Amino acid sequence: MRAPRAVPAAVRLFGTTAFVLAGLLVWGLHLAIVYGVHHLACARGVDAPVVAAIVALATFAALGLQAALLAKPRWIASRLRPPPPDAPPGAFLEAVMRWLAVLGAAGVLWAGSAILFVAACGGG
């Protein structure tokens, strides 16, 4: 049996940071899609219902990712930050990641709910 290969500390640090901030990264990606793609689609003359569907699809996808972060944090942690052999995954970091994922989900709902109240592309 082969010994597990050593993971450099910088890789573990990057993975740990990505793990903890995953919920906020999903929120940021959602904001980029909602505001960036929405703006470009409206500027190019895409129909308002299509733009609203893009925003709704991005919102549901982001909420699905947030739900995955909350449901399977250990699986995600094992993909992003291999723990050192002598330490189990940190319960504190997992709790912080979950709280930030909840915050990110609230932000996704807030930004995505705009399609319910504001007409897409300024149409009345």
DRENTORKOL-3810 file (N, C-alpha, C; in nm, 4 decimals):
REM DRENTORKOL-3810
@n.u->0.0847; n.v->-0.1169; n.w->0.0000; ca.u->0.0000; ca.v->0.0000; ca.w->0.0000; c.u->0.0894; c.v->0.1234; c.w->0.0000
@n.u->0.0535; n.v->0.2179; n.w->-0.0845; ca.u->0.1327; ca.v->0.3410; ca.w->-0.0931; c.u->0.0976; c.v->0.4359; c.w->0.0201
@n.u->0.1978; n.v->0.5097; n.w->0.0614; ca.u->0.1753; ca.v->0.6133; ca.w->0.1621; c.u->0.1072; c.v->0.7322; c.w->0.0949
@n.u->0.0162; n.v->0.7992; n.w->0.1665; ca.u->-0.0482; ca.v->0.9169; ca.w->0.1054; c.u->0.0561; c.v->1.0239; c.w->0.0760
@n.u->0.0385; n.v->1.0868; n.w->-0.0393; ca.u->0.1360; ca.v->1.1895; ca.w->-0.0760; c.u->0.1133; c.v->1.3151; c.w->0.0072
@n.u->0.2215; n.v->1.3820; n.w->0.0347; ca.u->0.2149; ca.v->1.5034; ca.w->0.1163; c.u->0.1555; c.v->1.6175; c.w->0.0340
@n.u->0.0696; n.v->1.6935; n.w->0.0965; ca.u->0.0087; ca.v->1.8089; ca.w->0.0319; c.u->0.0777; c.v->1.9328; c.w->0.0863
@n.u->0.1293; n.v->2.0183; n.w->-0.0032; ca.u->0.1960; ca.v->2.1398; ca.w->0.0457; c.u->0.1023; c.v->2.2270; c.w->0.1291
@n.u->0.1605; n.v->2.2966; n.w->0.2247; ca.u->0.0825; ca.v->2.3811; ca.w->0.3149; c.u->0.0060; c.v->2.4894; c.w->0.2388
@n.u->0.0656; n.v->2.5438; n.w->0.1332; ca.u->-0.0018; ca.v->2.6483; ca.w->0.0563; c.u->-0.1279; c.v->2.5939; c.w->-0.0105
@n.u->-0.1231; n.v->2.4712; n.w->-0.0570; ca.u->-0.2408; ca.v->2.4105; ca.w->-0.1195; c.u->-0.3493; c.v->2.3884; c.w->-0.0150
@n.u->-0.3113; n.v->2.3416; n.w->0.1034; ca.u->-0.4096; ca.v->2.3238; ca.w->0.2113; c.u->-0.4707; c.v->2.4570; c.w->0.2521
@n.u->-0.3877; n.v->2.5626; n.w->0.2575; ca.u->-0.4383; ca.v->2.6945; ca.w->0.2953; c.u->-0.5385; c.v->2.7459; c.w->0.1925
@n.u->-0.5057; n.v->2.7319; n.w->0.0645; ca.u->-0.5967; ca.v->2.7761; ca.w->-0.0409; c.u->-0.7267; c.v->2.6965; c.w->-0.0354
@n.u->-0.7156; n.v->2.5647; n.w->-0.0179; ca.u->-0.8349; ca.v->2.4813; ca.w->-0.0107; c.u->-0.9205; c.v->2.5129; c.w->0.1097
@n.u->-0.8560; n.v->2.5382; n.w->0.2241; ca.u->-0.9304; ca.v->2.5742; ca.w->0.3449; c.u->-1.0025; c.v->2.7066; c.w->0.3259
@n.u->-0.9350; n.v->2.8038; n.w->0.2656; ca.u->-0.9971; ca.v->2.9341; ca.w->0.2405; c.u->-1.1152; c.v->2.9199; c.w->0.1456
@n.u->-1.0990; n.v->2.8415; n.w->0.0388; ca.u->-1.2080; ca.v->2.8197; ca.w->-0.0559; c.u->-1.3250; c.v->2.7485; c.w->0.0118
@n.u->-1.2943; n.v->2.6542; n.w->0.1002; ca.u->-1.3989; ca.v->2.5812; ca.w->0.1721; c.u->-1.4788; c.v->2.6749; c.w->0.2614
@n.u->-1.4108; n.v->2.7564; n.w->0.3396; ca.u->-1.4793; ca.v->2.8450; ca.w->0.4338; c.u->-1.5606; c.v->2.9510; c.w->0.3593
@n.u->-1.5071; n.v->3.0016; n.w->0.2499; ca.u->-1.5732; ca.v->3.1098; ca.w->0.1770; c.u->-1.6615; c.v->3.0602; c.w->0.0625
@n.u->-1.6851; n.v->2.9313; n.w->0.0518; ca.u->-1.7598; ca.v->2.8756; ca.w->-0.0617; c.u->-1.8986; c.v->2.9380; c.w->-0.0755
@n.u->-1.9690; n.v->2.9559; n.w->0.0342; ca.u->-2.1024; ca.v->3.0153; ca.w->0.0268; c.u->-2.1003; c.v->3.1576; c.w->-0.0253
@n.u->-2.0006; n.v->3.2341; n.w->0.0172; ca.u->-1.9893; ca.v->3.3719; ca.w->-0.0313; c.u->-1.9418; c.v->3.3757; c.w->-0.1760
@n.u->-1.8607; n.v->3.2786; n.w->-0.2170; ca.u->-1.8166; ca.v->3.2718; ca.w->-0.3568; c.u->-1.9353; c.v->3.2397; c.w->-0.4482
@n.u->-2.0235; n.v->3.1516; n.w->-0.4037; ca.u->-2.1448; ca.v->3.1218; ca.w->-0.4816; c.u->-2.2323; c.v->3.2461; c.w->-0.4917
@n.u->-2.2453; n.v->3.3183; n.w->-0.3824; ca.u->-2.3236; ca.v->3.4418; ca.w->-0.3823; c.u->-2.2629; c.v->3.5428; c.w->-0.4802
@n.u->-2.1327; n.v->3.5587; n.w->-0.4764; ca.u->-2.0665; ca.v->3.6509; ca.w->-0.5682; c.u->-2.0844; c.v->3.6109; c.w->-0.7136
@n.u->-2.0746; n.v->3.4822; n.w->-0.7418; ca.u->-2.0973; ca.v->3.4352; ca.w->-0.8786; c.u->-2.2413; c.v->3.4608; c.w->-0.9211
@n.u->-2.3341; n.v->3.4396; n.w->-0.8289; ca.u->-2.4745; ca.v->3.4680; ca.w->-0.8590; c.u->-2.4954; c.v->3.6161; c.w->-0.8891
@n.u->-2.4349; n.v->3.7029; n.w->-0.8090; ca.u->-2.4471; ca.v->3.8465; ca.w->-0.8347; c.u->-2.3885; c.v->3.8838; c.w->-0.9704
@n.u->-2.2757; n.v->3.8234; n.w->-1.0054; ca.u->-2.2151; ca.v->3.8518; ca.w->-1.1359; c.u->-2.3087; c.v->3.8109; c.w->-1.2491
@n.u->-2.3740; n.v->3.6978; n.w->-1.2340; ca.u->-2.4673; ca.v->3.6535; ca.w->-1.3384; c.u->-2.5913; c.v->3.7413; c.w->-1.3407
@n.u->-2.6485; n.v->3.7665; n.w->-1.2232; ca.u->-2.7722; ca.v->3.8445; ca.w->-1.2185; c.u->-2.7508; c.v->3.9848; c.w->-1.2748
@n.u->-2.6444; n.v->4.0520; n.w->-1.2309; ca.u->-2.6250; ca.v->4.1896; ca.w->-1.2762; c.u->-2.5490; c.v->4.1980; c.w->-1.4076
@n.u->-2.4476; n.v->4.1174; n.w->-1.4270; ca.u->-2.3681; ca.v->4.1245; ca.w->-1.5496; c.u->-2.4411; c.v->4.0701; c.w->-1.6703
@n.u->-2.4850; n.v->3.9458; n.w->-1.6627; ca.u->-2.5537; ca.v->3.8836; ca.w->-1.7760; c.u->-2.6870; c.v->3.9538; c.w->-1.8014
@n.u->-2.7569; n.v->3.9894; n.w->-1.6943; ca.u->-2.8838; ca.v->4.0609; ca.w->-1.7090; c.u->-2.8636; c.v->4.1915; c.w->-1.7847
@n.u->-2.7621; n.v->4.2675; n.w->-1.7459; ca.u->-2.7352; ca.v->4.3953; ca.w->-1.8120; c.u->-2.6990; c.v->4.3744; c.w->-1.9592
@n.u->-2.6110; n.v->4.2795; n.w->-1.9862; ca.u->-2.5691; ca.v->4.2553; ca.w->-2.1246; c.u->-2.6852; c.v->4.2042; c.w->-2.2093
@n.u->-2.7677; n.v->4.1170; n.w->-2.1541; ca.u->-2.8816; ca.v->4.0648; ca.w->-2.2299; c.u->-2.9808; c.v->4.1759; c.w->-2.2622
@n.u->-3.0071; n.v->4.2622; n.w->-2.1662; ca.u->-3.0987; ca.v->4.3736; ca.w->-2.1922; c.u->-3.0399; c.v->4.4709; c.w->-2.2938
@n.u->-2.9100; n.v->4.4958; n.w->-2.2853; ca.u->-2.8457; ca.v->4.5873; ca.w->-2.3796; c.u->-2.8483; c.v->4.5320; c.w->-2.5211
@n.u->-2.8479; n.v->4.4019; n.w->-2.5363; ca.u->-2.8492; ca.v->4.3383; ca.w->-2.6688; c.u->-2.9910; c.v->4.3155; c.w->-2.7215
@n.u->-3.0919; n.v->4.3530; n.w->-2.6435; ca.u->-3.2300; ca.v->4.3440; ca.w->-2.6892; c.u->-3.2961; c.v->4.2093; c.w->-2.6693
@n.u->-3.2444; n.v->4.1292; n.w->-2.5768; ca.u->-3.3079; ca.v->4.0005; ca.w->-2.5472; c.u->-3.4426; c.v->4.0273; c.w->-2.4804
@n.u->-3.5410; n.v->3.9458; n.w->-2.5119; ca.u->-3.6752; ca.v->3.9640; ca.w->-2.4555; c.u->-3.6726; c.v->3.9550; c.w->-2.3029
@n.u->-3.7554; n.v->4.0353; n.w->-2.2388; ca.u->-3.7608; ca.v->4.0412; ca.w->-2.0924; c.u->-3.7939; c.v->3.9063; c.w->-2.0280
@n.u->-3.8876; n.v->3.8267; n.w->-2.0829; ca.u->-3.9138; ca.v->3.6963; ca.w->-2.0201; c.u->-3.7917; c.v->3.6023; c.w->-2.0237
@n.u->-3.7120; n.v->3.6121; n.w->-2.1279; ca.u->-3.5909; ca.v->3.5298; ca.w->-2.1370; c.u->-3.4906; c.v->3.5741; c.w->-2.0309
@n.u->-3.4765; n.v->3.7048; n.w->-2.0135; ca.u->-3.3850; ca.v->3.7573; ca.w->-1.9119; c.u->-3.4321; c.v->3.7158; c.w->-1.7732
@n.u->-3.5629; n.v->3.7240; n.w->-1.7475; ca.u->-3.6164; ca.v->3.6816; ca.w->-1.6182; c.u->-3.5924; c.v->3.5329; c.w->-1.5960
@n.u->-3.6029; n.v->3.4529; n.w->-1.7014; ca.u->-3.5775; ca.v->3.3096; ca.w->-1.6889; c.u->-3.4303; c.v->3.2826; c.w->-1.6574
@n.u->-3.3397; n.v->3.3594; n.w->-1.7163; ca.u->-3.1963; ca.v->3.3448; ca.w->-1.6877; c.u->-3.1694; c.v->3.3762; c.w->-1.5406
@n.u->-3.2285; n.v->3.4841; n.w->-1.4921; ca.u->-3.2096; ca.v->3.5219; ca.w->-1.3516; c.u->-3.2683; c.v->3.4145; c.w->-1.2594
@n.u->-3.3875; n.v->3.3636; n.w->-1.2937; ca.u->-3.4493; ca.v->3.2596; ca.w->-1.2117; c.u->-3.3649; c.v->3.1321; c.w->-1.2125
@n.u->-3.3142; n.v->3.0935; n.w->-1.3276; ca.u->-3.2307; ca.v->2.9744; ca.w->-1.3373; c.u->-3.1018; c.v->2.9905; c.w->-1.2566
@n.u->-3.0396; n.v->3.1071; n.w->-1.2670; ca.u->-2.9177; ca.v->3.1329; ca.w->-1.1891; c.u->-2.9473; c.v->3.1302; c.w->-1.0394
@n.u->-3.0630; n.v->3.1813; n.w->-1.0001; ca.u->-3.1001; ca.v->3.1823; ca.w->-0.8587; c.u->-3.1217; c.v->3.0409; c.w->-0.8068
@n.u->-3.1942; n.v->2.9593; n.w->-0.8820; ca.u->-3.2183; ca.v->2.8211; ca.w->-0.8376; c.u->-3.0886; c.v->2.7403; c.w->-0.8362
@n.u->-3.0012; n.v->2.7634; n.w->-0.9334; ca.u->-2.8726; ca.v->2.6925; ca.w->-0.9351; c.u->-2.7874; c.v->2.7324; c.w->-0.8148
@n.u->-2.7834; n.v->2.8617; n.w->-0.7841; ca.u->-2.7047; ca.v->2.9081; ca.w->-0.6696; c.u->-2.7622; c.v->2.8552; c.w->-0.5385
@n.u->-2.8942; n.v->2.8520; n.w->-0.5271; ca.u->-2.9561; ca.v->2.7966; ca.w->-0.4061; c.u->-2.9273; c.v->2.6469; c.w->-0.3937
@n.u->-2.9223; n.v->2.5772; n.w->-0.5060; ca.u->-2.8870; ca.v->2.4358; ca.w->-0.5036; c.u->-2.7441; c.v->2.4140; c.w->-0.4563
@n.u->-2.6533; n.v->2.4995; n.w->-0.5026; ca.u->-2.5147; ca.v->2.4898; ca.w->-0.4559; c.u->-2.5044; c.v->2.5211; c.w->-0.3073
@n.u->-2.5787; n.v->2.6213; n.w->-0.2631; ca.u->-2.5775; ca.v->2.6550; ca.w->-0.1203; c.u->-2.6326; c.v->2.5383; c.w->-0.0376
@n.u->-2.7368; n.v->2.4744; n.w->-0.0871; ca.u->-2.7932; ca.v->2.3591; ca.w->-0.0163; c.u->-2.6923; c.v->2.2444; c.w->-0.0100
@n.u->-2.6170; n.v->2.2247; n.w->-0.1174; ca.u->-2.5139; ca.v->2.1205; ca.w->-0.1169; c.u->-2.4052; c.v->2.1525; c.w->-0.0148
@n.u->-2.3702; n.v->2.2795; n.w->-0.0031; ca.u->-2.2711; ca.v->2.3183; ca.w->0.0972; c.u->-2.3199; c.v->2.2886; c.w->0.2378
@n.u->-2.4477; n.v->2.3113; n.w->0.2617; ca.u->-2.5031; ca.v->2.2866; ca.w->0.3944; c.u->-2.5247; c.v->2.1376; c.w->0.4215
@n.u->-2.5582; n.v->2.0612; n.w->0.3177; ca.u->-2.5901; ca.v->1.9204; ca.w->0.3369; c.u->-2.4666; c.v->1.8312; c.w->0.3432
@n.u->-2.3645; n.v->1.8619; n.w->0.2660; ca.u->-2.2472; ca.v->1.7741; ca.w->0.2557; c.u->-2.1166; c.v->1.8491; c.w->0.2785
@n.u->-2.0989; n.v->1.9145; n.w->0.3924; ca.u->-1.9763; ca.v->1.9931; ca.w->0.4107; c.u->-1.8490; c.v->1.9076; c.w->0.4171
@n.u->-1.8585; n.v->1.7898; n.w->0.4742; ca.u->-1.7375; ca.v->1.7052; ca.w->0.4850; c.u->-1.6935; c.v->1.6538; c.w->0.3484
@n.u->-1.7886; n.v->1.6209; n.w->0.2625; ca.u->-1.7542; ca.v->1.5761; ca.w->0.1279; c.u->-1.6868; c.v->1.6889; c.w->0.0508
@n.u->-1.7408; n.v->1.8091; n.w->0.0627; ca.u->-1.6826; ca.v->1.9247; ca.w->-0.0052; c.u->-1.5454; c.v->1.9556; c.w->0.0533
@n.u->-1.5337; n.v->1.9461; n.w->0.1842; ca.u->-1.4046; ca.v->1.9719; ca.w->0.2481; c.u->-1.2993; c.v->1.8733; c.w->0.2001
@n.u->-1.3375; n.v->1.7484; n.w->0.1825; ca.u->-1.2393; ca.v->1.6495; ca.w->0.1381; c.u->-1.1929; c.v->1.6775; c.w->-0.0039
@n.u->-1.2750; n.v->1.7453; n.w->-0.0836; ca.u->-1.2356; ca.v->1.7785; ca.w->-0.2208; c.u->-1.1483; c.v->1.9048; c.w->-0.2266
@n.u->-1.1729; n.v->1.9963; n.w->-0.1355; ca.u->-1.1033; ca.v->2.1253; ca.w->-0.1415; c.u->-0.9795; c.v->2.1336; c.w->-0.0531
@n.u->-0.9821; n.v->2.0699; n.w->0.0589; ca.u->-0.8682; ca.v->2.0828; ca.w->0.1505; c.u->-0.8388; c.v->1.9495; c.w->0.2175
@n.u->-0.7477; n.v->1.8746; n.w->0.1604; ca.u->-0.7129; ca.v->1.7497; ca.w->0.2270; c.u->-0.6541; c.v->1.7792; c.w->0.3641
@n.u->-0.7112; n.v->1.7204; n.w->0.4685; ca.u->-0.6596; ca.v->1.7503; ca.w->0.6024; c.u->-0.5216; c.v->1.6888; c.w->0.6229
@n.u->-0.4420; n.v->1.7500; n.w->0.7076; ca.u->-0.3147; ca.v->1.6873; ca.w->0.7395; c.u->-0.3408; c.v->1.5534; c.w->0.8081
@n.u->-0.2476; n.v->1.4603; n.w->0.7955; ca.u->-0.2732; ca.v->1.3258; ca.w->0.8491; c.u->-0.2982; c.v->1.3224; c.w->0.9985
@n.u->-0.2470; n.v->1.4186; n.w->1.0732; ca.u->-0.2595; ca.v->1.4127; ca.w->1.2187; c.u->-0.3742; c.v->1.4962; c.w->1.2744
@n.u->-0.4582; n.v->1.5545; n.w->1.1890; ca.u->-0.5665; ca.v->1.6396; ca.w->1.2392; c.u->-0.6952; c.v->1.6108; c.w->1.1620
@n.u->-0.8071; n.v->1.5941; n.w->1.2323; ca.u->-0.9353; ca.v->1.5763; ca.w->1.1641; c.u->-0.9838; c.v->1.7106; c.w->1.1091
@n.u->-1.0817; n.v->1.7099; n.w->1.0193; ca.u->-1.1365; ca.v->1.8376; ca.w->0.9713; c.u->-1.1895; c.v->1.9198; c.w->1.0884
@n.u->-1.1635; n.v->2.0478; n.w->1.0836; ca.u->-1.1997; ca.v->2.1344; ca.w->1.1946; c.u->-1.3487; c.v->2.1601; c.w->1.2036
@n.u->-1.4068; n.v->2.1334; n.w->1.3181; ca.u->-1.5495; ca.v->2.1596; ca.w->1.3398; c.u->-1.5782; c.v->2.3092; c.w->1.3374
@n.u->-1.4827; n.v->2.3889; n.w->1.3836; ca.u->-1.5016; ca.v->2.5337; ca.w->1.3829; c.u->-1.5110; c.v->2.5860; c.w->1.2389
@n.u->-1.4207; n.v->2.5400; n.w->1.1525; ca.u->-1.4228; ca.v->2.5859; ca.w->1.0134; c.u->-1.5500; c.v->2.5409; c.w->0.9430
@n.u->-1.5957; n.v->2.4226; n.w->0.9770; ca.u->-1.7206; ca.v->2.3740; ca.w->0.9181; c.u->-1.8386; c.v->2.4599; c.w->0.9636
@n.u->-1.8405; n.v->2.4987; n.w->1.0907; ca.u->-1.9485; ca.v->2.5839; ca.w->1.1410; c.u->-1.9451; c.v->2.7216; c.w->1.0752
@n.u->-1.8254; n.v->2.7764; n.w->1.0594; ca.u->-1.8124; ca.v->2.9070; ca.w->0.9933; c.u->-1.8593; c.v->2.8963; c.w->0.8488
@n.u->-1.8192; n.v->2.7885; n.w->0.7797; ca.u->-1.8620; ca.v->2.7700; ca.w->0.6409; c.u->-2.0135; c.v->2.7604; c.w->0.6321
@n.u->-2.0753; n.v->2.6899; n.w->0.7249; ca.u->-2.2213; ca.v->2.6769; ca.w->0.7212; c.u->-2.2898; c.v->2.8122; c.w->0.7429
@n.u->-2.2419; n.v->2.8906; n.w->0.8381; ca.u->-2.3011; ca.v->3.0230; ca.w->0.8618; c.u->-2.2836; c.v->3.1131; c.w->0.7407
@n.u->-2.1665; n.v->3.1085; n.w->0.6786; ca.u->-2.1447; ca.v->3.1916; ca.w->0.5602; c.u->-2.2270; c.v->3.1418; c.w->0.4419
@n.u->-2.2532; n.v->3.0119; n.w->0.4347; ca.u->-2.3400; ca.v->2.9592; ca.w->0.3295; c.u->-2.4840; c.v->3.0053; c.w->0.3505
@n.u->-2.5280; n.v->3.0104; n.w->0.4751; ca.u->-2.6624; ca.v->3.0619; ca.w->0.5038; c.u->-2.6706; c.v->3.2098; c.w->0.4667
@n.u->-2.5679; n.v->3.2856; n.w->0.5025; ca.u->-2.5634; ca.v->3.4267; ca.w->0.4643; c.u->-2.5646; c.v->3.4415; c.w->0.3124
@n.u->-2.4864; n.v->3.3590; n.w->0.2439; ca.u->-2.4845; ca.v->3.3623; ca.w->0.0981; c.u->-2.6189; c.v->3.3260; c.w->0.0380
@n.u->-2.6874; n.v->3.2276; n.w->0.0972; ca.u->-2.8199; ca.v->3.1893; ca.w->0.0474; c.u->-2.9194; c.v->3.3035; c.w->0.0642
@n.u->-2.9095; n.v->3.3753; n.w->0.1764; ca.u->-2.9972; ca.v->3.4916; ca.w->0.1962; c.u->-2.9687; c.v->3.5984; c.w->0.0906
@n.u->-2.8422; n.v->3.6192; n.w->0.0596; ca.u->-2.8065; ca.v->3.7153; ca.w->-0.0448; c.u->-2.8557; c.v->3.6724; c.w->-0.1816
@n.u->-2.8473; n.v->3.5436; n.w->-0.2108; ca.u->-2.8975; ca.v->3.4912; ca.w->-0.3389; c.u->-3.0480; c.v->3.5122; c.w->-0.3478
@n.u->-3.1203; n.v->3.4812; n.w->-0.2404; ca.u->-3.2656; ca.v->3.5023; ca.w->-0.2408; c.u->-3.3005; c.v->3.6496; c.w->-0.2582
@n.u->-3.2255; n.v->3.7359; n.w->-0.1909; ca.u->-3.2520; ca.v->3.8798; ca.w->-0.1996; c.u->-3.2312; c.v->3.9309; c.w->-0.3427
@n.u->-3.1184; n.v->3.8954; n.w->-0.4020; ca.u->-3.0895; ca.v->3.9427; ca.w->-0.5377; c.u->-3.1812; c.v->3.8770; c.w->-0.6400
@n.u->-3.2114; n.v->3.7487; n.w->-0.6214; ca.u->-3.2961; ca.v->3.6788; ca.w->-0.7168; c.u->-3.4418; c.v->3.7173; c.w->-0.7083
@n.u->-3.4852; n.v->3.7640; n.w->-0.5921; ca.u->-3.6260; ca.v->3.8010; ca.w->-0.5771; c.u->-3.6603; c.v->3.9290; c.w->-0.6527
@n.u->-3.5624; n.v->3.9979; n.w->-0.7024; ca.u->-3.5898; ca.v->4.1209; ca.w->-0.7777; c.u->-3.6757; c.v->4.0943; c.w->-0.9009
@n.u->-3.6647; n.v->3.9739; n.w->-0.9594; ca.u->-3.7459; ca.v->3.9462; ca.w->-1.0783; c.u->-3.8942; c.v->3.9389; c.w->-1.0461
@n.u->-3.9284; n.v->3.9235; n.w->-0.9179; ca.u->-4.0685; ca.v->3.9204; ca.w->-0.8784; c.u->-4.1290; c.v->4.0591; c.w->-0.8668
@n.u->-4.0432; n.v->4.1600; n.w->-0.8468; ca.u->-4.0933; ca.v->4.2941; ca.w->-0.8169; c.u->-4.0576; c.v->4.4000; c.w->-0.9203
@n.u->-3.9514; n.v->4.3754; n.w->-0.9974; ca.u->-3.9041; ca.v->4.4753; ca.w->-1.0933; c.u->-3.9091; c.v->4.4148; c.w->-1.2327
@n.u->-3.9595; n.v->4.4910; n.w->-1.3268; ca.u->-3.9660; ca.v->4.4420; ca.w->-1.4637; c.u->-3.8258; c.v->4.4283; c.w->-1.5226
@n.u->-3.8012; n.v->4.3192; n.w->-1.5887; ca.u->-3.6701; ca.v->4.2979; ca.w->-1.6517; c.u->-3.6523; c.v->4.3965; c.w->-1.7668
@n.u->-3.5349; n.v->4.4456; n.w->-1.7827; ca.u->-3.4960; ca.v->4.5351; ca.w->-1.8913; c.u->-3.5751; c.v->4.6663; c.w->-1.8939
@n.u->-3.6251; n.v->4.7074; n.w->-1.7794; ca.u->-3.6902; ca.v->4.8375; ca.w->-1.7695; c.u->-3.8256; c.v->4.8442; c.w->-1.8368
@n.u->-3.8762; n.v->4.7309; n.w->-1.8835; ca.u->-4.0076; ca.v->4.7303; ca.w->-1.9482; c.u->-4.1178; c.v->4.7452; c.w->-1.8458
@n.u->-4.2261; n.v->4.8054; n.w->-1.8833; ca.u->-4.3323; ca.v->4.8283; ca.w->-1.7892; c.u->-4.4413; c.v->4.7373; c.w->-1.8140
END
